[in-house]
Amino acid sequence: MTTLVQGSIVSLYDRWHSGERKIQDLMHVREAVQDMSSIMRPSLTTQMQEFVPGLNYFFIGTLDDQGRPWVSILTGPKGFLQSPNSKCLEIRTRITRHSEQTKDAADPIFFNLARGETFKSGKRMWGAVALDFSNRRRNKMNGVVYPDGLLTVDETSGELQLKLTVEQSIGNCPKYITIREMKAQTRSESTDSSNAENVTTALEMTGGSSLGIGDQEIAIIRQADCFFIASRFIDENLADQTSGMDCNHRGGNPGFVRLGEDNKSLVFPDYSGNRFFNTLGNIANDERVGILFISFETGDLLHITGRAKIFVGKGSQALYPHTQRCVQVTIDGHLLRNDAIPFRMHTRELSPYNPIVPSGQKRTIEENLDSRVSATLSRITKHTRDISTFHFNTSGPIRYSPGQYAVLDFSQFNTVGYRHMAPDDPQSLNDDYIRTWTISSAPLLGTLTAQGEGWQETSEFTMTIKRKPGGAVSNFLHNLPLESLSRPFTVPLVSTGGNFVFPGPTSNSITQSQSPVKFALISGGIGSTPFISMIRGAKQLQHGSIDIKWVNSVPYFEDSLPEILREIVEVPQVKTPSGTAELKTDQPLNLSIEVFLSRANPTSTPSTQLDAFQNVRFHFERLGTQALLATIPDLQDRDIFLCGPEPFMEATKGYLKELGVPLGRIQTEAFNF
């Protein structure tokens, strides 16, 4: 079945363009969605026509004279948007420079509509999204504006009157949209811009590729829980519904957009959606994109234009952990416009579909890990009802340092299948069944000339894992009947890595130090696992001297993993010439452990259990500032490592700040990546 669209004949059921098809093929969903392009309508529906007049804001992408997309937010009283018929969208508004004293640039839409890229018949392309933050309703549309549709485009006065021709529309789901409440902003608007020198003859942007972005721009990006992205794939030889611009909303928890180390690029995850891949499909054919970030508290706008690159699978994992797909944008230019919108918005509810944001800590990946290495589960040691150690053997040699993590791929056990919406478990939609856990074992000490900071390659490792309520993989592992499995339990080992490590045994800071190198380890709950690995590694040292004080906060005695504590505080034995074993007296490691039992009752914990440990003291209290100082009085002289749940780490950072410890001295690791 076919349909006629402005003189071009296209299939009603498969109107995806080549870029969309490429990404659909790459993600193995082509067959599932190939007949769904009929959902793209050649006009606005009656419901959309009734929807837009009730909005106070509208997000639209346009092209500059180099064909680069930019995104704008147009604002006005209800009714500034009208749709007199299904093929037409009328806009009447005024965009003023509210901060004239700062000489902020004008909205790029004025330059783009006056001097931007044009196509046949002098028309210009646009893509837009109509969105209501109060209820998460969203409709996407695009089309062209002909010269006679530019009724008023006056940068001097800010007047903007447009008649847009609609060529495509689609209703979008409410996923990843934050519910916001709007509050009008009262202020005196400076609108006297009659001086002809204020008219833009070129976009007043700051170059991103050479200059990076400043502190204010960085702050806007890091606090953002959404942005708007415009992309393009324009081929006038194609039917209109397979060619044009796109503008859409992307959302997540605050911090879901990351900046590159040089602040000249950003990366964002591509979460589970309708699998049409309109934006990624455009990027596959044309790398140019525009992005708009909004500070809803200050009204500041950050417009970015740049070039996008798509990463899938392991490439995505390396750039943005726990993602199947992510997009990296090199910033070519940006505009910062202060106090640019006439209202403020307050966050009422983040989307329940937002995945947890991975830790922002830079993660290094072991380059020498063969991509074909697999890990086979050989044994499970149960410590508590919810904590067990899982022992793995690998199909080939691997290298890691104590404190690092391993990434395992359990996707073969994901039997849920694709669901567009999941109100009962929204987090499950973006679950790739790839998990990252800290390795709790330690490799053997190598020679001082060995690679990997003196640690040997190995073909085994352990992970001490806590069962997560509702966690798909952790519960699966804890419930695994290993003894009764009909075949080995084997999964791909994606990588090992991380920079939450001690200096290696070959490090000059340890081997050449005249006095003990001092560390303070502070952990909460299962955050103890990297420190277990670090201490196991430190016990093998043969040169230098290390002094470790470890403070571990857990609810109950059994959560301190007493059998592991007993092992790591045990003094190594050496064989004498006569063949007998005796304690090694020249230990390079001085270790003391303070365990805080925040919920345990002293009367219910037998003293015989507590007294059975050498160099371990138990405290029946919560960890706090004074307790921390009492247990580690020389904190100022130590390098500090902190690991645990986010609330625990934030509280502990507060204690350390009270004690005068600079935040720069604290190395952290969290369990949200």
C-alpha positions in Angstrom: 0.0 0.0 0.0 1.3 3.4 -0.9 0.5 7.0 -0.2 1.1 10.3 -2.1 3.0 12.9 -0.2 3.6 16.2 -2.0 4.2 14.5 -5.3 6.4 11.7 -4.0 5.2 8.1 -3.6 6.4 6.2 -0.5 5.4 2.9 1.1 2.8 3.5 3.8 4.4 0.7 6.0 8.1 1.2 5.5 9.1 4.9 5.3 12.2 4.7 7.4 15.2 6.4 5.8 18.6 4.7 5.4 20.1 5.9 8.6 17.1 4.7 10.7 17.3 1.3 9.0 21.0 1.1 9.6 20.6 1.6 13.4 17.5 -0.7 13.5 19.6 -3.4 11.8 22.5 -2.8 14.2 20.2 -3.2 17.2 18.4 -6.3 15.6 15.0 -4.7 15.7 14.5 -4.0 12.0 12.0 -6.8 11.5 10.0 -5.8 14.5 9.6 -2.1 13.5 9.7 -2.1 9.7 6.0 -1.9 9.3 5.5 0.7 12.0 6.5 3.8 10.1 2.9 4.4 9.3 2.6 5.9 12.8 4.4 8.9 11.3 1.5 11.1 10.1 1.8 13.7 7.3 -0.1 16.3 9.4 -1.2 17.1 13.0 -4.0 15.1 14.5 -7.1 16.8 15.9 -5.7 16.1 19.4 -2.4 17.7 18.6 -4.2 20.8 17.2 -6.1 21.1 20.5 -3.0 20.4 22.5 -0.6 23.1 21.3 -2.6 26.2 22.1 -2.5 25.3 25.8 1.3 25.4 26.0 3.5 28.2 27.3 6.6 26.9 25.7 7.7 25.1 22.5 11.0 23.6 21.5 12.1 24.0 17.9 15.3 23.2 15.9 16.5 25.3 13.0 19.6 25.4 10.8 22.3 28.1 10.5 24.1 29.1 7.4 26.5 26.1 7.7 23.6 23.7 8.0 24.2 23.1 11.7 21.2 22.5 13.9 20.4 24.8 16.9 17.5 24.3 19.4 15.4 27.2 20.7 12.7 27.4 23.3 9.9 29.7 22.3 7.7 31.0 25.1 4.5 33.0 25.4 1.0 33.1 27.0 -1.3 30.3 26.2 -2.5 30.7 22.6 0.8 31.9 21.3 0.8 28.6 19.4 -2.2 27.9 17.1 -3.0 25.3 14.5 -5.7 26.6 12.2 -5.5 23.4 10.1 -3.8 20.1 10.3 -0.9 21.2 8.0 -0.2 24.5 9.7 1.3 25.7 12.9 1.3 29.5 13.7 3.6 31.1 16.2 3.2 34.7 17.5 5.6 35.6 20.3 8.3 38.0 21.4 11.8 36.9 22.4 13.6 39.6 24.4 17.1 39.9 25.7 16.3 40.0 29.4 19.9 40.7 30.4 20.9 43.5 28.1 23.7 44.6 30.5 25.5 41.3 29.9 25.4 41.6 26.1 24.0 38.1 25.8 23.6 36.9 22.2 20.2 36.7 20.6 18.4 33.5 20.2 19.9 31.6 17.2 16.5 31.2 15.7 16.6 34.8 14.4 19.8 34.3 12.5 18.7 30.9 11.2 15.4 32.0 9.8 17.0 35.1 8.3 20.3 33.7 7.0 20.2 30.0 7.6 20.4 27.2 5.1 17.7 27.2 2.5 16.4 24.5 0.1 14.2 24.3 -3.0 11.7 27.2 -3.3 13.7 29.1 -0.6 12.2 26.9 2.2 13.8 26.2 5.5 13.6 23.1 7.6 12.4 22.8 11.2 11.8 20.1 13.7 10.0 20.6 17.0 8.6 18.9 20.1 5.5 20.1 21.9 5.7 19.0 25.5 3.8 19.7 28.7 6.0 19.2 31.8 3.0 19.2 34.1 1.7 15.8 32.7 4.5 14.5 30.5 2.5 14.7 27.3 4.7 14.9 24.3 4.1 15.3 20.5 6.9 15.5 17.9 6.5 17.3 14.5 8.6 18.7 11.7 8.3 20.3 8.3 9.3 23.4 6.4 8.7 27.2 6.5 8.4 28.9 3.1 9.5 32.5 2.6 5.9 33.8 2.9 5.6 31.9 6.2 8.2 34.2 7.8 5.7 36.9 8.7 7.9 38.7 11.2 11.5 37.8 12.1 12.8 40.9 13.9 15.8 40.4 16.1 15.8 44.0 17.2 12.4 44.0 18.8 12.3 40.2 19.4 9.1 39.9 17.4 8.6 36.5 15.9 5.6 35.5 13.8 5.7 32.3 11.7 3.5 30.1 9.7 5.0 26.7 9.7 4.1 23.9 7.3 3.7 20.5 9.0 5.0 17.5 7.1 5.2 14.9 9.8 4.0 14.3 13.4 4.1 11.5 15.9 2.9 11.1 19.5 5.7 10.2 21.9 5.6 8.3 25.2 6.1 10.0 28.6 9.2 8.1 29.6 12.2 10.0 31.1 10.2 13.3 31.4 10.4 15.1 34.8 7.1 16.6 36.0 7.6 20.3 36.7 5.5 23.1 38.1 5.8 26.5 36.5 6.1 29.7 38.4 6.0 33.1 36.6 9.1 35.3 37.0 8.4 38.9 37.8 11.1 41.3 36.5 11.6 44.4 34.4 12.4 43.4 30.9 14.9 45.4 28.9 13.5 45.5 25.4 15.0 48.7 24.0 17.2 47.1 21.3 16.5 49.6 18.6 20.2 50.2 17.9 21.0 48.7 14.5 24.3 47.4 15.9 22.3 44.8 17.8 21.2 43.0 14.6 23.1 39.8 14.2 25.1 39.3 11.0 26.7 36.2 12.2 26.0 33.8 15.1 27.6 35.2 18.2 28.7 31.8 19.5 31.8 30.8 21.4 33.9 28.2 19.6 33.8 24.9 21.5 36.5 22.8 19.7 39.3 25.2 20.7 38.0 26.9 23.8 35.9 24.4 25.6 33.2 25.7 27.9 33.2 27.7 31.1 32.2 27.0 34.7 28.7 28.3 34.3 28.0 26.1 31.2 29.5 23.1 33.0 27.2 23.7 36.0 24.2 23.8 33.7 25.0 20.5 32.1 25.9 18.7 35.3 22.6 19.6 37.0 20.4 18.8 33.9 17.8 16.1 34.1 16.9 16.7 30.5 18.0 18.4 27.2 16.5 18.9 23.8 18.4 17.6 20.7 17.9 18.5 17.0 19.2 16.4 14.2 18.9 16.3 10.5 18.9 14.1 7.4 17.9 16.1 4.4 17.7 14.7 0.9 15.2 16.6 -1.3 15.2 13.7 -3.8 13.4 11.6 -1.2 9.8 11.7 -0.1 9.2 14.4 2.5 8.3 11.9 5.2 11.7 10.2 5.0 13.7 13.4 5.0 13.9 16.5 7.2 14.7 17.6 10.7 14.0 16.1 14.1 13.8 17.6 17.6 13.2 15.6 20.7 13.5 15.5 24.5 16.1 13.4 26.3 15.8 12.9 30.0 17.4 11.1 33.0 18.5 11.6 36.5 20.6 14.8 37.2 24.1 14.1 36.0 23.1 11.7 33.2 25.0 13.8 30.7 28.8 13.6 31.1 31.5 16.0 30.0 34.7 15.0 28.4 37.9 15.5 30.4 38.7 18.6 28.3 35.2 20.0 28.5 35.1 20.0 24.7 32.7 17.1 24.3 29.8 15.5 26.1 28.3 12.0 26.2 24.8 10.9 27.0 23.1 7.4 27.1 20.5 6.3 24.6 17.9 4.7 26.9 15.3 2.1 25.9 12.6 3.7 23.7 10.3 3.0 20.9 13.1 1.5 18.8 12.4 3.8 15.9 15.8 5.5 16.3 14.8 8.7 14.6 17.6 10.8 16.2 20.3 8.1 16.0 19.2 7.3 12.4 19.7 11.0 11.5 23.1 11.0 13.2 24.1 7.8 11.2 23.6 9.8 8.0 24.6 13.3 9.2 26.7 13.9 12.3 25.5 17.5 12.9 23.3 18.1 16.0 22.1 20.9 18.1 21.4 20.6 21.9 19.6 22.9 24.3 20.2 22.7 28.1 17.9 24.7 30.4 18.5 25.8 34.0 14.9 25.9 35.2 15.9 27.6 38.4 17.7 30.6 36.8 16.2 30.7 33.4 19.6 30.4 31.8 19.9 28.7 28.4 22.9 26.9 26.9 22.7 26.3 23.1 25.2 23.9 21.7 26.0 22.8 18.2 28.4 20.0 17.4 29.1 16.6 15.7 27.8 13.4 17.1 29.1 9.8 17.1 27.2 6.7 18.1 28.8 4.0 20.3 27.2 0.5 20.7 28.1 -2.5 22.9 31.5 -2.6 24.4 32.4 0.8 22.9 29.4 2.3 24.8 30.3 0.4 28.0 33.8 1.8 27.9 32.6 5.4 27.4 29.4 5.2 29.6 29.1 2.1 31.8 25.9 0.1 31.9 24.6 1.4 28.5 23.9 -0.5 25.3 24.2 2.7 23.3 25.5 6.2 24.0 26.2 9.3 21.9 29.3 11.5 22.1 29.0 15.1 20.9 32.1 17.2 20.0 31.2 20.8 20.8 31.8 23.0 17.9 30.2 26.1 19.3 27.8 27.3 22.0 25.7 30.2 23.1 25.0 31.0 26.8 22.0 33.2 27.3 21.3 34.3 30.9 17.8 34.8 32.3 16.4 34.0 28.9 13.0 32.7 29.7 10.2 34.5 31.6 9.4 31.8 34.1 11.0 29.3 36.5 10.1 25.7 37.0 10.4 23.5 40.1 10.9 19.7 40.0 8.0 17.8 41.3 8.8 14.2 40.2 11.6 12.6 38.3 10.6 9.9 35.9 10.5 6.4 37.5 12.0 5.1 34.3 15.3 7.0 34.8 18.2 4.5 35.3 20.7 5.1 38.0 23.5 7.4 36.8 26.8 5.7 36.7 29.6 7.0 38.9 31.4 10.0 37.3 34.7 8.6 38.3 37.0 8.0 35.4 37.3 4.3 34.7 40.2 2.6 33.1 39.8 -0.6 31.2 42.5 -3.3 31.0 43.6 -3.2 27.4 45.2 -6.7 27.6 41.9 -8.5 28.5 41.1 -10.8 25.6 37.5 -10.0 24.4 36.8 -13.7 24.2 37.7 -14.5 27.9 34.8 -16.1 29.8 34.4 -16.7 33.5 33.0 -20.0 34.9 31.5 -20.1 38.4 33.3 -22.8 40.4 32.1 -22.2 44.0 29.8 -20.1 46.2 30.7 -19.2 49.8 27.7 -18.0 51.7 28.4 -15.4 54.4 25.0 -14.1 55.4 21.5 -14.5 53.9 22.2 -11.7 51.5 26.0 -11.7 51.0 28.0 -14.5 49.3 31.4 -14.8 47.6 31.4 -16.1 44.1 34.5 -17.9 42.9 35.3 -17.7 39.1 37.8 -19.4 36.9 38.6 -17.7 33.6 39.2 -19.3 30.2 42.4 -17.3 29.7 44.8 -15.2 31.8 43.6 -11.8 33.1 45.3 -9.0 34.8 43.9 -6.7 37.6 45.1 -4.8 40.6 43.6 -5.1 44.1 40.6 -2.7 44.4 39.6 -2.9 40.7 36.4 -4.3 39.3 35.3 -6.8 36.8 32.4 -6.4 34.3 30.4 -9.6 33.5 27.8 -10.1 30.8 24.7 -12.0 32.0 22.5 -11.0 29.0 22.0 -14.6 28.0 19.9 -15.0 31.1 17.6 -12.0 30.3 14.3 -13.7 29.4 12.1 -10.6 29.8 12.2 -9.5 26.2 11.4 -6.0 24.8 8.7 -3.9 26.5 8.2 -0.3 25.6 6.5 0.6 28.9 6.7 -1.3 32.3 4.7 0.5 35.0 5.4 -2.4 37.4 9.1 -2.2 37.0 10.2 0.8 34.9 13.9 0.4 35.7 13.9 -3.0 33.9 13.5 -1.4 30.5 17.2 -0.3 30.3 18.6 -3.4 32.0 21.3 -4.9 29.8 22.2 -7.6 32.4 25.8 -6.4 32.4 27.0 -6.0 35.9 30.1 -4.4 37.5 31.3 -5.6 40.9 34.5 -5.1 42.8 36.9 -8.0 42.8 37.4 -9.2 46.4 40.4 -11.4 45.8 43.9 -10.3 45.0 46.4 -11.5 42.4 49.7 -12.9 43.4 52.7 -10.6 43.7 54.9 -10.7 40.6 58.5 -9.6 40.1 59.4 -5.9 40.4 59.8 -5.8 36.6 56.4 -7.3 35.8 53.8 -5.3 34.0 50.6 -4.3 35.9 52.3 -2.7 38.9 54.0 -6.0 39.9 50.9 -8.2 40.0 50.9 -11.5 38.2 48.4 -12.6 35.6 45.8 -15.0 36.9 43.0 -17.3 35.8 40.8 -16.9 38.8 39.1 -14.2 40.9 36.3 -13.8 43.5 33.5 -11.3 43.9 31.8 -10.8 47.2 28.2 -9.7 46.2 25.3 -8.4 48.2 21.8 -9.4 47.1 20.0 -6.3 45.9 16.2 -6.1 46.6 14.6 -6.5 43.2 18.0 -6.9 41.5 17.6 -9.2 38.5 21.2 -10.5 38.4 22.2 -10.5 42.1 19.1 -12.4 43.1 19.6 -14.8 40.2 23.2 -15.5 41.4 22.2 -15.9 45.1 19.5 -18.4 44.1 21.7 -20.4 41.8 21.8 -24.1 42.6 25.4 -24.5 41.5 25.7 -28.2 42.6 22.7 -29.3 40.6 23.4 -27.4 37.4 23.5 -29.7 34.3 26.3 -27.7 32.7 28.9 -25.1 33.8 27.7 -21.7 34.6 29.8 -19.5 32.2 29.5 -15.9 31.2 31.6 -13.5 29.1 34.1 -11.4 31.1 33.8 -8.0 29.4 36.7 -6.2 31.2 38.6 -5.5 34.4 39.6 -2.0 35.4 39.2 0.9 37.7 41.5 3.4 39.4 40.4 2.9 43.0 43.7 1.2 43.9 46.7 1.5 46.2 50.1 2.4 44.7 51.4 -0.9 43.2 54.2 -2.9 44.9 56.7 -1.5 42.4 55.8 2.1 43.2 58.6 4.3 44.4 56.2 5.8 47.0 56.2 2.5 48.8 59.6 0.8 48.0 61.7 3.9 48.6 59.9 5.5 51.5 61.9 5.8 54.7 58.8 5.7 56.8 55.5 3.7 56.6 53.1 4.9 53.9 49.8 5.6 55.7 46.3 4.9 54.5 42.9 5.3 56.0 40.2 3.0 54.6 36.6 3.9 55.4 33.7 1.7 54.2 30.0 1.3 54.7 28.3 -2.1 54.2 29.3 -4.0 51.1 31.7 -1.1 50.3 34.3 -3.2 52.2 35.0 -5.4 49.1 37.7 -3.3 47.5 39.5 -2.9 50.8 39.4 -6.7 51.3 41.2 -7.0 48.0 43.6 -4.2 48.8 44.6 -5.7 52.2 45.0 -9.1 50.6 47.4 -7.5 48.1 49.3 -5.5 50.7 49.9 -8.6 52.9 52.1 -9.9 50.1 54.5 -6.9 50.0 58.2 -7.7 50.4 59.6 -4.2 50.2 58.7 -1.0 52.0 56.2 -0.5 54.8 52.4 0.2 54.8 50.3 1.3 57.8 46.6 0.8 57.2 43.7 1.7 59.5 40.4 0.4 58.3 37.1 1.7 59.6 34.1 -0.4 58.5 30.5 0.5 59.3 27.9 -2.3 59.1 24.5 -2.9 60.8 25.3 -6.2 62.5 28.3 -8.4 63.4 27.6 -11.0 60.6 27.7 -8.1 58.1 31.3 -7.5 58.9 32.1 -10.9 57.2 34.0 -12.3 60.3 35.5 -15.3 58.4 37.1 -12.9 55.9 38.2 -10.5 58.7 39.8 -13.5 60.5 41.7 -14.4 57.3 43.0 -10.9 56.5 44.3 -10.2 60.0 46.0 -13.5 60.3 49.8 -13.2 60.4 51.4 -15.1 57.6 53.6 -18.1 58.4 56.9 -19.1 56.9 58.7 -22.4 56.9 61.9 -22.8 58.9 64.9 -24.7 57.5 63.8 -27.6 59.7 60.4 -27.7 58.0 58.3 -26.3 60.8 56.0 -23.3 60.4 56.3 -20.1 62.4 54.9 -16.6 62.2 56.5 -14.2 59.9 58.0 -11.4 62.1 59.2 -8.9 59.5 55.7 -8.0 58.3 55.7 -4.9 56.0 52.0 -4.4 56.7 50.8 -2.8 60.0 47.0 -3.3 60.0 44.3 -2.4 62.5 40.5 -2.6 61.9 37.7 -0.7 63.7 34.2 -2.2 63.0 31.2 0.0 63.9 28.0 -2.1 64.4 25.3 0.5 64.0 22.3 -1.6 64.8 23.7 -4.5 66.9 22.8 -5.0 70.6 26.0 -5.6 72.7 24.1 -8.2 74.8 23.1 -10.2 71.8 26.6 -10.5 70.4 28.7 -13.0 72.5 32.0 -11.5 73.6 33.8 -14.7 72.6 33.0 -13.8 69.0 34.4 -10.3 69.4 37.5 -11.4 71.2 38.5 -13.9 68.6 40.1 -11.3 66.3 43.6 -10.0 66.4 43.9 -6.2 65.7 40.1 -5.8 65.3 38.0 -3.7 67.7 34.2 -3.6 67.6 32.1 -0.5 68.5 28.4 -0.7 69.2 27.6 2.8 67.8 27.2 4.7 64.6 30.2 6.2 62.9 30.4 10.0 63.4 32.9 12.8 63.5 34.2 12.1 67.0 34.3 8.4 66.6 36.3 8.8 63.4 38.8 11.0 65.1 39.1 8.7 68.0 39.8 5.7 65.9 42.2 7.4 63.4 43.7 10.4 65.3 46.3 10.9 62.6 43.8 11.3 59.7 45.6 14.4 58.4 48.7 12.2 57.8 46.9 9.6 55.7 45.7 9.1 52.2 42.0 8.4 52.5 40.0 5.8 50.5 36.2 5.9 50.9 33.7 3.4 49.6 30.0 2.6 50.2 26.5 3.6 49.4 26.1 7.3 48.3 24.3 8.5 51.6 27.1 6.9 53.7 29.8 8.5 51.6 28.2 11.9 51.7 27.8 11.7 55.5 31.4 10.6 55.9 32.7 13.4 53.6 30.9 15.8 56.0 32.7 14.2 59.0 36.0 14.5 57.2 35.3 18.1 56.3 34.6 18.9 60.0 38.0 17.4 60.8 39.7 19.6 58.3 40.5 17.0 55.7 40.5 18.5 52.2 38.1 16.8 49.7 41.0 16.5 47.3 42.7 14.0 49.6 39.7 11.6 49.5 39.5 8.9 46.8 36.1 7.5 46.5 34.3 4.5 44.9 30.5 4.1 44.8 28.2 1.2 43.9 26.1 3.1 41.3 27.9 2.2 38.1 
